[in-house]
C-alpha cells in the first residue's frame, strides 16, 4: 500500500488539478460559444468580417466615403 503523502500520489493530485481546470475552461468556452450563436449571429459575423476588411485600410476607406459623398452632393 502506498501512503498518501508519497511523491507519486502528489503528482497525480497535481495532474488532476490541471485536468480539472482545463475541463472547467473548456466547458466555459463551449457555453460562451453556444450563447454567442443567438438570433443576430449572422449579422454579427458579417459586421466582424467587414471590420476585418476595413480596419487595415481605414484611411483609404475614409477617403472613399468622402469622395462618394462629394460626388453625390455634386449630382444632387
HELIX and SHEET records of a PDB file:
HELIX    1   1 UNK A    7  UNK A   36  1                                  30    
HELIX    2   2 UNK A   41  UNK A   55  1                                  15    
HELIX    3   3 UNK A   58  UNK A   75  1                                  18    
END                                                                             
